[in-house]
């Protein structure tokens, strides 16, 4: 569905993407991982037309993205940012209705779709009447995902959607998102710093560094067949729990 061909993007002296070429096939779930400043979020913003490449081209469904097409393309892509990006002066229902109202959906259709997504994301319908400040962090992120899915777009881009959540809520949302991705069959691109999270949610992992792709494959490739020393260090940096002491037995007490 998405293809970047020799794309370079600079911000002054900083090169965010460096002659990058990559394809994301329709219906696949990919995670873009890497350290801060590696170009992950810039890649998503270019696909949305929020930024424009300095050179190279971006293709959506084999059509080169043109500036005049950006709004039409955005309507076909659901976008979720860290902490949700909900408008605080609107209820959850009001946030969900923004794009459908712009597209002149009837009120009944908006309400039906909102209820469908609330059930899909395991949220009680009463949450739809609340304002973002009245929601927990996990509820806000679920509503943000619902808003991205309101018009049933073929693609979903998520930029660190779980980064600000506490571990238990993050775990629960990881479970929900994995089930969601499997059931909807959409093209999904997920940006995260967290390698275990990427391996849990995506079938393809793309590790970036300094605007370039260091390794592209399955989680097992990174863990068992790292492409270079940077990949080894990146994998090793995903710290697990310390060794747990064995419980005392009656004999050792």
Buried (B, 14 or more C-beta within 10 A) or exposed (E): BBBBBEBBBBEEEEBBBBBBEBEBEEEBBBBBBBBEBBBBBBBBBBBBBEBEBEEBEBBBEEEEBEEEEBEEBBEBBBBBBBBBBBEEEBBBBBBBBBBBEEEEBEEEEBBEBBBBBBEBBEBEEEBBEBBBEEBEBBBBBBBBBBBBBBBEBBBBBBBBBBBBBEEEBBBBBBEBBBEBBEEBEBBBBBBBBBBEBBBBBBEBBBBBBBBBBBBBEBBEBBBEEBBEEBBEEBBEEBEEEEEEEEEEEEEEE
